[in-house]
Amino acid sequence: MLNFEYQNPTKMIFGRGTHRKAGAQVKPCGRKVLLHYGGESIKRTGVYDQVTASLKEAGVEFVELGGVKPNPRLSLVHQGIELSRKEEIDFILAVGGGSAIDSAKAIAMGVPYQGEVWDFYTGKARCKEAVPLGTILTIPAAGSESSPDTVITNEETTRKYAASSPLLRPVFSILNPELCLTLPHAQIGYGVCDIMAHIMERYFTQTTRTDLIDRLSEATLRTVILNGRKLARESQDYDTWAEVMYASSIAHNGLLGTGRAQDWSSHVIEHELSAHYDIPHGAGLAIVFPAWIKHVYQARPEIFIQFAVRVWDVDLSFREPEEIIFEGVRRLEAFYKEMGLPTRLREVGIGADRLEEMAGKAVAGGPIGGLKKLAQEDVLAILKLALE
């Protein structure tokens, strides 16, 4: 186990009706608030009216910026920065899933920064100051509600990059599983895959003697698999959503990455897919992750055997290590299919014509990955496996 420091100051407010108390949470945090959200879903479900009523009841002044899309766009971030400066915003409240929260974090960094906010995503600048923010989560998936991370797509350059700073951890996050009951069925699969991917990026490591975090990771994966299957059959159960919603935060709040090196190459590769083709992030991860395992498993076979046996109950009577590993991959892919997810590029309309371009862009800053360093030819091989 490696040395580490871990601190997560985000206050988690979990349970029924909690979003109706947003005003009381926001009131001590800021004088004037930017309410940031996506499309019409929060208005259609009544969440918008309930949250704004709570803000008004608490005497919180706010201005709005909606329009966040999946794979959130840099252009809207620019609008949010300009609006926040004009209105002298000192707190941001994001209502939605990871896209709304990531967009809010980008705005939070950009408001006090005198340069181009994209500098944080390209590594030209580091975040030294940010507007504080809070969240009301409506889609469990990205884990951005308690993480220091944000991912934004620059639609002009078709690049999708991440940035990270402790200053971007929300002051508070409200998690009410009731808000998940109206989600479209496709969002269940996308969310479950995203949660699992956040765990697996940390779980597949070269670091040894990490028994506690391994077991916590496996327990969270098994919880998500069990309850994901339940949601695929019946999506109106509060307690099932509660398990998945809390797992979303645990998966990406940093706890499951403590004491170990992490990988994250599957996310980098997927970002190229969703930047170029605007596919849902969860769908892209379902395609990339099995292909990545097939390409890199020889870098540390024992961790993939452990994954197959402990997470997917693969019987050791398979005897040959590769048989155990590949049976684990087959069960992972079968689960993705069960959740209505694609597992091949062709299923989302992606052919072979841009694979080399995307592979090149994925490693433009150098080799990627922690378990095994991947060069352009490795990424291309993974994308070709994902095409088969």
Contacts in CASP RR format, 6 or more apart in sequence:
PFRMAT RR
TARGET T0000
AUTHOR 0000-0000-0000
METHOD contacts of the structure
MODEL  1
MLNFEYQNPTKMIFGRGTHRKAGAQVKPCGRKVLLHYGGESIKRTGVYDQ
VTASLKEAGVEFVELGGVKPNPRLSLVHQGIELSRKEEIDFILAVGGGSA
IDSAKAIAMGVPYQGEVWDFYTGKARCKEAVPLGTILTIPAAGSESSPDT
VITNEETTRKYAASSPLLRPVFSILNPELCLTLPHAQIGYGVCDIMAHIM
ERYFTQTTRTDLIDRLSEATLRTVILNGRKLARESQDYDTWAEVMYASSI
AHNGLLGTGRAQDWSSHVIEHELSAHYDIPHGAGLAIVFPAWIKHVYQAR
PEIFIQFAVRVWDVDLSFREPEEIIFEGVRRLEAFYKEMGLPTRLREVGI
GADRLEEMAGKAVAGGPIGGLKKLAQEDVLAILKLALE
1 207 0 8 1.000
1 209 0 8 1.000
1 210 0 8 1.000
1 213 0 8 1.000
1 259 0 8 1.000
1 260 0 8 1.000
2 207 0 8 1.000
2 259 0 8 1.000
2 260 0 8 1.000
2 261 0 8 1.000
3 259 0 8 1.000
4 258 0 8 1.000
4 259 0 8 1.000
6 254 0 8 1.000
6 255 0 8 1.000
6 258 0 8 1.000
7 166 0 8 1.000
8 146 0 8 1.000
8 169 0 8 1.000
8 253 0 8 1.000
8 254 0 8 1.000
8 255 0 8 1.000
9 169 0 8 1.000
9 171 0 8 1.000
10 145 0 8 1.000
10 146 0 8 1.000
10 169 0 8 1.000
10 170 0 8 1.000
10 171 0 8 1.000
10 172 0 8 1.000
10 173 0 8 1.000
10 253 0 8 1.000
11 25 0 8 1.000
11 171 0 8 1.000
11 172 0 8 1.000
11 173 0 8 1.000
12 146 0 8 1.000
12 172 0 8 1.000
12 173 0 8 1.000
12 175 0 8 1.000
12 249 0 8 1.000
13 21 0 8 1.000
13 25 0 8 1.000
13 172 0 8 1.000
13 173 0 8 1.000
13 174 0 8 1.000
13 175 0 8 1.000
14 175 0 8 1.000
14 176 0 8 1.000
14 242 0 8 1.000
14 245 0 8 1.000
14 246 0 8 1.000
15 175 0 8 1.000
15 176 0 8 1.000
15 177 0 8 1.000
15 178 0 8 1.000
15 242 0 8 1.000
16 176 0 8 1.000
16 177 0 8 1.000
16 178 0 8 1.000
16 238 0 8 1.000
17 176 0 8 1.000
17 178 0 8 1.000
18 174 0 8 1.000
18 175 0 8 1.000
18 176 0 8 1.000
19 47 0 8 1.000
19 50 0 8 1.000
19 51 0 8 1.000
19 54 0 8 1.000
19 136 0 8 1.000
19 174 0 8 1.000
19 176 0 8 1.000
19 179 0 8 1.000
20 50 0 8 1.000
20 51 0 8 1.000
20 53 0 8 1.000
20 54 0 8 1.000
21 54 0 8 1.000
21 174 0 8 1.000
22 51 0 8 1.000
22 54 0 8 1.000
22 55 0 8 1.000
22 93 0 8 1.000
22 136 0 8 1.000
22 174 0 8 1.000
23 54 0 8 1.000
23 55 0 8 1.000
23 57 0 8 1.000
23 58 0 8 1.000
23 59 0 8 1.000
23 60 0 8 1.000
24 54 0 8 1.000
24 58 0 8 1.000
25 134 0 8 1.000
25 172 0 8 1.000
25 174 0 8 1.000
26 33 0 8 1.000
26 55 0 8 1.000
26 58 0 8 1.000
26 60 0 8 1.000
26 91 0 8 1.000
26 93 0 8 1.000
26 134 0 8 1.000
27 58 0 8 1.000
27 59 0 8 1.000
27 60 0 8 1.000
29 91 0 8 1.000
29 132 0 8 1.000
29 134 0 8 1.000
29 171 0 8 1.000
29 172 0 8 1.000
30 60 0 8 1.000
30 90 0 8 1.000
30 91 0 8 1.000
30 132 0 8 1.000
31 61 0 8 1.000
31 90 0 8 1.000
31 91 0 8 1.000
32 61 0 8 1.000
32 62 0 8 1.000
32 63 0 8 1.000
32 87 0 8 1.000
32 88 0 8 1.000
32 89 0 8 1.000
32 90 0 8 1.000
32 91 0 8 1.000
33 55 0 8 1.000
33 60 0 8 1.000
33 61 0 8 1.000
33 62 0 8 1.000
33 63 0 8 1.000
33 89 0 8 1.000
33 90 0 8 1.000
33 91 0 8 1.000
33 92 0 8 1.000
33 93 0 8 1.000
34 62 0 8 1.000
34 63 0 8 1.000
34 64 0 8 1.000
34 65 0 8 1.000
34 80 0 8 1.000
34 83 0 8 1.000
34 84 0 8 1.000
34 87 0 8 1.000
34 89 0 8 1.000
34 91 0 8 1.000
34 92 0 8 1.000
34 93 0 8 1.000
34 104 0 8 1.000
34 107 0 8 1.000
35 51 0 8 1.000
35 52 0 8 1.000
35 55 0 8 1.000
35 62 0 8 1.000
35 63 0 8 1.000
35 64 0 8 1.000
35 65 0 8 1.000
35 93 0 8 1.000
35 95 0 8 1.000
36 64 0 8 1.000
36 65 0 8 1.000
36 66 0 8 1.000
36 68 0 8 1.000
36 80 0 8 1.000
36 92 0 8 1.000
36 93 0 8 1.000
36 94 0 8 1.000
36 95 0 8 1.000
36 100 0 8 1.000
36 103 0 8 1.000
36 104 0 8 1.000
36 107 0 8 1.000
37 48 0 8 1.000
37 64 0 8 1.000
37 65 0 8 1.000
37 66 0 8 1.000
37 67 0 8 1.000
37 68 0 8 1.000
37 94 0 8 1.000
37 95 0 8 1.000
37 96 0 8 1.000
37 100 0 8 1.000
38 66 0 8 1.000
38 67 0 8 1.000
38 68 0 8 1.000
38 69 0 8 1.000
38 95 0 8 1.000
38 96 0 8 1.000
38 99 0 8 1.000
38 100 0 8 1.000
39 66 0 8 1.000
39 67 0 8 1.000
39 68 0 8 1.000
41 138 0 8 1.000
41 182 0 8 1.000
42 48 0 8 1.000
42 51 0 8 1.000
42 95 0 8 1.000
42 96 0 8 1.000
42 138 0 8 1.000
43 49 0 8 1.000
45 179 0 8 1.000
45 182 0 8 1.000
47 95 0 8 1.000
47 136 0 8 1.000
47 138 0 8 1.000
47 179 0 8 1.000
48 95 0 8 1.000
51 93 0 8 1.000
51 95 0 8 1.000
51 136 0 8 1.000
52 62 0 8 1.000
55 62 0 8 1.000
55 93 0 8 1.000
62 93 0 8 1.000
63 83 0 8 1.000
63 87 0 8 1.000
63 89 0 8 1.000
65 76 0 8 1.000
65 79 0 8 1.000
65 80 0 8 1.000
65 83 0 8 1.000
66 76 0 8 1.000
67 76 0 8 1.000
68 76 0 8 1.000
68 96 0 8 1.000
68 99 0 8 1.000
68 100 0 8 1.000
68 103 0 8 1.000
69 76 0 8 1.000
69 99 0 8 1.000
70 99 0 8 1.000
70 278 0 8 1.000
70 280 0 8 1.000
70 281 0 8 1.000
71 99 0 8 1.000
71 153 0 8 1.000
71 160 0 8 1.000
71 274 0 8 1.000
71 275 0 8 1.000
71 278 0 8 1.000
71 281 0 8 1.000
72 99 0 8 1.000
72 100 0 8 1.000
72 102 0 8 1.000
72 103 0 8 1.000
72 106 0 8 1.000
72 151 0 8 1.000
72 152 0 8 1.000
72 153 0 8 1.000
73 103 0 8 1.000
73 152 0 8 1.000
73 153 0 8 1.000
73 155 0 8 1.000
74 106 0 8 1.000
74 117 0 8 1.000
74 118 0 8 1.000
74 152 0 8 1.000
74 153 0 8 1.000
74 154 0 8 1.000
74 155 0 8 1.000
74 156 0 8 1.000
75 155 0 8 1.000
76 103 0 8 1.000
77 103 0 8 1.000
77 106 0 8 1.000
77 107 0 8 1.000
77 110 0 8 1.000
77 117 0 8 1.000
77 152 0 8 1.000
78 117 0 8 1.000
80 107 0 8 1.000
81 107 0 8 1.000
81 110 0 8 1.000
81 111 0 8 1.000
81 117 0 8 1.000
83 89 0 8 1.000
84 92 0 8 1.000
84 107 0 8 1.000
84 111 0 8 1.000
84 131 0 8 1.000
85 111 0 8 1.000
89 111 0 8 1.000
89 131 0 8 1.000
90 131 0 8 1.000
90 132 0 8 1.000
91 131 0 8 1.000
91 132 0 8 1.000
91 133 0 8 1.000
91 134 0 8 1.000
92 104 0 8 1.000
92 107 0 8 1.000
92 108 0 8 1.000
92 131 0 8 1.000
92 132 0 8 1.000
92 133 0 8 1.000
92 134 0 8 1.000
93 104 0 8 1.000
93 133 0 8 1.000
93 134 0 8 1.000
93 135 0 8 1.000
93 136 0 8 1.000
94 100 0 8 1.000
94 101 0 8 1.000
94 103 0 8 1.000
94 104 0 8 1.000
94 133 0 8 1.000
94 134 0 8 1.000
94 135 0 8 1.000
94 136 0 8 1.000
95 135 0 8 1.000
95 136 0 8 1.000
95 138 0 8 1.000
96 135 0 8 1.000
96 136 0 8 1.000
96 137 0 8 1.000
96 138 0 8 1.000
96 139 0 8 1.000
97 137 0 8 1.000
97 138 0 8 1.000
97 139 0 8 1.000
97 141 0 8 1.000
97 142 0 8 1.000
97 144 0 8 1.000
97 145 0 8 1.000
98 139 0 8 1.000
98 141 0 8 1.000
98 142 0 8 1.000
98 143 0 8 1.000
98 144 0 8 1.000
98 145 0 8 1.000
99 142 0 8 1.000
101 135 0 8 1.000
101 137 0 8 1.000
101 142 0 8 1.000
101 144 0 8 1.000
101 145 0 8 1.000
101 150 0 8 1.000
101 170 0 8 1.000
102 142 0 8 1.000
102 144 0 8 1.000
102 149 0 8 1.000
102 150 0 8 1.000
102 151 0 8 1.000
102 152 0 8 1.000
103 150 0 8 1.000
103 152 0 8 1.000
104 133 0 8 1.000
104 134 0 8 1.000
104 135 0 8 1.000
105 130 0 8 1.000
105 133 0 8 1.000
105 144 0 8 1.000
105 149 0 8 1.000
105 150 0 8 1.000
105 163 0 8 1.000
105 168 0 8 1.000
106 117 0 8 1.000
106 120 0 8 1.000
106 150 0 8 1.000
106 152 0 8 1.000
106 163 0 8 1.000
107 117 0 8 1.000
107 131 0 8 1.000
108 130 0 8 1.000
108 131 0 8 1.000
108 132 0 8 1.000
108 133 0 8 1.000
108 167 0 8 1.000
108 168 0 8 1.000
109 117 0 8 1.000
109 120 0 8 1.000
109 127 0 8 1.000
109 130 0 8 1.000
109 150 0 8 1.000
109 163 0 8 1.000
109 165 0 8 1.000
109 167 0 8 1.000
109 168 0 8 1.000
110 117 0 8 1.000
110 120 0 8 1.000
110 130 0 8 1.000
111 130 0 8 1.000
111 131 0 8 1.000
112 129 0 8 1.000
112 130 0 8 1.000
112 131 0 8 1.000
113 119 0 8 1.000
113 120 0 8 1.000
113 125 0 8 1.000
113 127 0 8 1.000
113 129 0 8 1.000
115 125 0 8 1.000
118 152 0 8 1.000
118 154 0 8 1.000
119 125 0 8 1.000
120 126 0 8 1.000
120 127 0 8 1.000
120 163 0 8 1.000
120 165 0 8 1.000
121 152 0 8 1.000
121 154 0 8 1.000
121 161 0 8 1.000
121 162 0 8 1.000
121 163 0 8 1.000
122 161 0 8 1.000
123 163 0 8 1.000
126 165 0 8 1.000
127 163 0 8 1.000
127 165 0 8 1.000
127 167 0 8 1.000
127 168 0 8 1.000
128 167 0 8 1.000
129 167 0 8 1.000
130 165 0 8 1.000
130 167 0 8 1.000
130 168 0 8 1.000
132 171 0 8 1.000
133 168 0 8 1.000
133 170 0 8 1.000
133 171 0 8 1.000
134 170 0 8 1.000
134 171 0 8 1.000
134 172 0 8 1.000
134 173 0 8 1.000
135 144 0 8 1.000
135 145 0 8 1.000
135 170 0 8 1.000
135 172 0 8 1.000
135 173 0 8 1.000
135 174 0 8 1.000
136 173 0 8 1.000
136 174 0 8 1.000
136 176 0 8 1.000
136 179 0 8 1.000
137 145 0 8 1.000
137 173 0 8 1.000
137 174 0 8 1.000
137 175 0 8 1.000
137 176 0 8 1.000
137 179 0 8 1.000
137 245 0 8 1.000
137 248 0 8 1.000
138 179 0 8 1.000
138 180 0 8 1.000
138 183 0 8 1.000
139 180 0 8 1.000
139 183 0 8 1.000
139 187 0 8 1.000
139 191 0 8 1.000
140 175 0 8 1.000
140 180 0 8 1.000
140 191 0 8 1.000
140 195 0 8 1.000
140 241 0 8 1.000
140 244 0 8 1.000
140 245 0 8 1.000
140 247 0 8 1.000
140 248 0 8 1.000
140 249 0 8 1.000
141 187 0 8 1.000
141 190 0 8 1.000
141 191 0 8 1.000
141 192 0 8 1.000
141 194 0 8 1.000
141 195 0 8 1.000
141 248 0 8 1.000
141 281 0 8 1.000
141 282 0 8 1.000
142 194 0 8 1.000
142 248 0 8 1.000
142 252 0 8 1.000
142 281 0 8 1.000
143 194 0 8 1.000
143 195 0 8 1.000
143 198 0 8 1.000
143 248 0 8 1.000
143 249 0 8 1.000
143 251 0 8 1.000
143 252 0 8 1.000
143 253 0 8 1.000
144 150 0 8 1.000
144 252 0 8 1.000
145 170 0 8 1.000
145 173 0 8 1.000
145 175 0 8 1.000
145 248 0 8 1.000
145 249 0 8 1.000
146 169 0 8 1.000
146 170 0 8 1.000
146 173 0 8 1.000
146 249 0 8 1.000
146 252 0 8 1.000
146 253 0 8 1.000
147 168 0 8 1.000
147 169 0 8 1.000
147 252 0 8 1.000
147 253 0 8 1.000
147 254 0 8 1.000
148 164 0 8 1.000
148 165 0 8 1.000
148 166 0 8 1.000
148 167 0 8 1.000
148 168 0 8 1.000
148 169 0 8 1.000
149 162 0 8 1.000
149 163 0 8 1.000
149 164 0 8 1.000
149 168 0 8 1.000
149 252 0 8 1.000
150 162 0 8 1.000
150 163 0 8 1.000
150 164 0 8 1.000
150 168 0 8 1.000
151 160 0 8 1.000
151 161 0 8 1.000
151 162 0 8 1.000
151 163 0 8 1.000
151 271 0 8 1.000
152 160 0 8 1.000
152 161 0 8 1.000
152 163 0 8 1.000
153 159 0 8 1.000
153 160 0 8 1.000
153 274 0 8 1.000
153 275 0 8 1.000
154 160 0 8 1.000
154 161 0 8 1.000
158 275 0 8 1.000
158 276 0 8 1.000
159 275 0 8 1.000
159 361 0 8 1.000
160 271 0 8 1.000
160 272 0 8 1.000
160 274 0 8 1.000
160 275 0 8 1.000
161 271 0 8 1.000
162 267 0 8 1.000
162 271 0 8 1.000
173 249 0 8 1.000
175 245 0 8 1.000
175 246 0 8 1.000
175 249 0 8 1.000
177 238 0 8 1.000
177 239 0 8 1.000
177 241 0 8 1.000
177 242 0 8 1.000
177 245 0 8 1.000
178 238 0 8 1.000
178 241 0 8 1.000
180 241 0 8 1.000
180 244 0 8 1.000
180 245 0 8 1.000
181 235 0 8 1.000
181 236 0 8 1.000
181 238 0 8 1.000
181 241 0 8 1.000
183 235 0 8 1.000
185 232 0 8 1.000
185 235 0 8 1.000
186 280 0 8 1.000
186 340 0 8 1.000
188 228 0 8 1.000
188 231 0 8 1.000
188 232 0 8 1.000
188 235 0 8 1.000
188 339 0 8 1.000
189 228 0 8 1.000
189 232 0 8 1.000
189 282 0 8 1.000
189 339 0 8 1.000
189 340 0 8 1.000
189 341 0 8 1.000
190 280 0 8 1.000
190 281 0 8 1.000
190 282 0 8 1.000
190 283 0 8 1.000
190 341 0 8 1.000
191 248 0 8 1.000
191 282 0 8 1.000
192 224 0 8 1.000
192 225 0 8 1.000
192 228 0 8 1.000
192 231 0 8 1.000
192 244 0 8 1.000
192 339 0 8 1.000
193 282 0 8 1.000
193 283 0 8 1.000
193 285 0 8 1.000
193 286 0 8 1.000
193 336 0 8 1.000
193 339 0 8 1.000
193 341 0 8 1.000
194 248 0 8 1.000
194 281 0 8 1.000
194 282 0 8 1.000
194 285 0 8 1.000
195 224 0 8 1.000
195 244 0 8 1.000
195 247 0 8 1.000
195 248 0 8 1.000
195 251 0 8 1.000
195 252 0 8 1.000
196 221 0 8 1.000
196 224 0 8 1.000
196 225 0 8 1.000
196 251 0 8 1.000
197 266 0 8 1.000
197 267 0 8 1.000
197 282 0 8 1.000
197 285 0 8 1.000
197 289 0 8 1.000
198 251 0 8 1.000
198 252 0 8 1.000
198 256 0 8 1.000
199 217 0 8 1.000
199 220 0 8 1.000
199 221 0 8 1.000
199 224 0 8 1.000
199 251 0 8 1.000
199 256 0 8 1.000
200 221 0 8 1.000
200 266 0 8 1.000
200 289 0 8 1.000
200 307 0 8 1.000
201 262 0 8 1.000
201 263 0 8 1.000
201 264 0 8 1.000
201 266 0 8 1.000
201 267 0 8 1.000
202 213 0 8 1.000
202 217 0 8 1.000
202 254 0 8 1.000
202 256 0 8 1.000
202 257 0 8 1.000
202 260 0 8 1.000
202 262 0 8 1.000
202 263 0 8 1.000
203 214 0 8 1.000
203 217 0 8 1.000
203 218 0 8 1.000
203 221 0 8 1.000
203 256 0 8 1.000
203 303 0 8 1.000
203 307 0 8 1.000
204 263 0 8 1.000
204 293 0 8 1.000
204 296 0 8 1.000
204 300 0 8 1.000
204 303 0 8 1.000
204 304 0 8 1.000
204 307 0 8 1.000
204 371 0 8 1.000
205 260 0 8 1.000
205 261 0 8 1.000
205 262 0 8 1.000
205 263 0 8 1.000
205 300 0 8 1.000
205 303 0 8 1.000
205 370 0 8 1.000
205 371 0 8 1.000
206 261 0 8 1.000
206 299 0 8 1.000
206 300 0 8 1.000
206 370 0 8 1.000
206 371 0 8 1.000
207 259 0 8 1.000
207 260 0 8 1.000
207 261 0 8 1.000
210 259 0 8 1.000
210 260 0 8 1.000
213 255 0 8 1.000
213 256 0 8 1.000
213 257 0 8 1.000
213 258 0 8 1.000
213 259 0 8 1.000
213 260 0 8 1.000
214 306 0 8 1.000
216 255 0 8 1.000
216 256 0 8 1.000
217 256 0 8 1.000
218 307 0 8 1.000
218 310 0 8 1.000
218 311 0 8 1.000
220 247 0 8 1.000
220 250 0 8 1.000
220 251 0 8 1.000
220 256 0 8 1.000
221 311 0 8 1.000
222 311 0 8 1.000
223 243 0 8 1.000
223 247 0 8 1.000
224 243 0 8 1.000
224 244 0 8 1.000
224 247 0 8 1.000
224 251 0 8 1.000
225 311 0 8 1.000
225 335 0 8 1.000
227 240 0 8 1.000
227 243 0 8 1.000
227 244 0 8 1.000
227 247 0 8 1.000
228 240 0 8 1.000
228 244 0 8 1.000
228 339 0 8 1.000
229 335 0 8 1.000
229 338 0 8 1.000
229 339 0 8 1.000
230 237 0 8 1.000
230 240 0 8 1.000
231 237 0 8 1.000
231 240 0 8 1.000
231 241 0 8 1.000
231 244 0 8 1.000
232 338 0 8 1.000
232 339 0 8 1.000
232 340 0 8 1.000
234 240 0 8 1.000
235 241 0 8 1.000
250 256 0 8 1.000
261 370 0 8 1.000
261 371 0 8 1.000
262 370 0 8 1.000
263 369 0 8 1.000
263 370 0 8 1.000
263 371 0 8 1.000
264 368 0 8 1.000
264 369 0 8 1.000
264 370 0 8 1.000
265 292 0 8 1.000
265 368 0 8 1.000
265 369 0 8 1.000
265 370 0 8 1.000
265 371 0 8 1.000
265 374 0 8 1.000
265 379 0 8 1.000
266 285 0 8 1.000
266 288 0 8 1.000
266 289 0 8 1.000
266 292 0 8 1.000
267 285 0 8 1.000
268 362 0 8 1.000
268 368 0 8 1.000
268 369 0 8 1.000
269 288 0 8 1.000
269 292 0 8 1.000
269 358 0 8 1.000
269 362 0 8 1.000
269 368 0 8 1.000
269 379 0 8 1.000
269 382 0 8 1.000
269 383 0 8 1.000
270 281 0 8 1.000
270 282 0 8 1.000
270 284 0 8 1.000
270 285 0 8 1.000
270 287 0 8 1.000
270 288 0 8 1.000
271 362 0 8 1.000
272 358 0 8 1.000
272 359 0 8 1.000
272 361 0 8 1.000
272 362 0 8 1.000
273 279 0 8 1.000
273 284 0 8 1.000
273 287 0 8 1.000
273 288 0 8 1.000
273 345 0 8 1.000
273 350 0 8 1.000
273 358 0 8 1.000
274 280 0 8 1.000
274 281 0 8 1.000
274 284 0 8 1.000
276 354 0 8 1.000
276 358 0 8 1.000
277 348 0 8 1.000
277 349 0 8 1.000
277 350 0 8 1.000
279 348 0 8 1.000
279 350 0 8 1.000
282 341 0 8 1.000
283 341 0 8 1.000
283 342 0 8 1.000
283 348 0 8 1.000
284 342 0 8 1.000
284 348 0 8 1.000
286 336 0 8 1.000
286 341 0 8 1.000
286 342 0 8 1.000
286 343 0 8 1.000
287 342 0 8 1.000
287 343 0 8 1.000
287 344 0 8 1.000
287 345 0 8 1.000
287 347 0 8 1.000
287 348 0 8 1.000
287 386 0 8 1.000
288 382 0 8 1.000
288 386 0 8 1.000
289 332 0 8 1.000
290 329 0 8 1.000
290 332 0 8 1.000
290 333 0 8 1.000
290 336 0 8 1.000
290 343 0 8 1.000
290 386 0 8 1.000
291 382 0 8 1.000
291 383 0 8 1.000
291 385 0 8 1.000
291 386 0 8 1.000
292 382 0 8 1.000
293 304 0 8 1.000
293 325 0 8 1.000
293 329 0 8 1.000
293 332 0 8 1.000
294 326 0 8 1.000
294 329 0 8 1.000
294 385 0 8 1.000
295 378 0 8 1.000
295 381 0 8 1.000
295 382 0 8 1.000
295 385 0 8 1.000
296 371 0 8 1.000
296 372 0 8 1.000
296 374 0 8 1.000
297 304 0 8 1.000
297 322 0 8 1.000
297 325 0 8 1.000
299 371 0 8 1.000
299 372 0 8 1.000
300 371 0 8 1.000
301 321 0 8 1.000
301 322 0 8 1.000
301 325 0 8 1.000
303 371 0 8 1.000
304 325 0 8 1.000
304 328 0 8 1.000
305 321 0 8 1.000
305 324 0 8 1.000
305 325 0 8 1.000
307 328 0 8 1.000
308 314 0 8 1.000
308 324 0 8 1.000
308 325 0 8 1.000
308 327 0 8 1.000
308 328 0 8 1.000
308 329 0 8 1.000
308 331 0 8 1.000
309 316 0 8 1.000
309 324 0 8 1.000
312 327 0 8 1.000
312 328 0 8 1.000
312 331 0 8 1.000
312 332 0 8 1.000
314 324 0 8 1.000
314 327 0 8 1.000
314 328 0 8 1.000
314 331 0 8 1.000
316 324 0 8 1.000
318 324 0 8 1.000
318 327 0 8 1.000
333 343 0 8 1.000
336 342 0 8 1.000
336 343 0 8 1.000
337 343 0 8 1.000
342 348 0 8 1.000
344 386 0 8 1.000
344 387 0 8 1.000
344 388 0 8 1.000
345 351 0 8 1.000
345 383 0 8 1.000
345 386 0 8 1.000
345 387 0 8 1.000
346 387 0 8 1.000
350 387 0 8 1.000
351 387 0 8 1.000
352 384 0 8 1.000
352 387 0 8 1.000
355 380 0 8 1.000
355 383 0 8 1.000
355 384 0 8 1.000
355 387 0 8 1.000
356 380 0 8 1.000
358 379 0 8 1.000
358 383 0 8 1.000
359 376 0 8 1.000
359 377 0 8 1.000
359 379 0 8 1.000
359 380 0 8 1.000
359 383 0 8 1.000
360 376 0 8 1.000
360 379 0 8 1.000
360 380 0 8 1.000
362 368 0 8 1.000
362 376 0 8 1.000
362 379 0 8 1.000
363 374 0 8 1.000
363 375 0 8 1.000
363 376 0 8 1.000
363 379 0 8 1.000
367 373 0 8 1.000
367 374 0 8 1.000
367 375 0 8 1.000
368 374 0 8 1.000
368 379 0 8 1.000
372 378 0 8 1.000
374 382 0 8 1.000
END
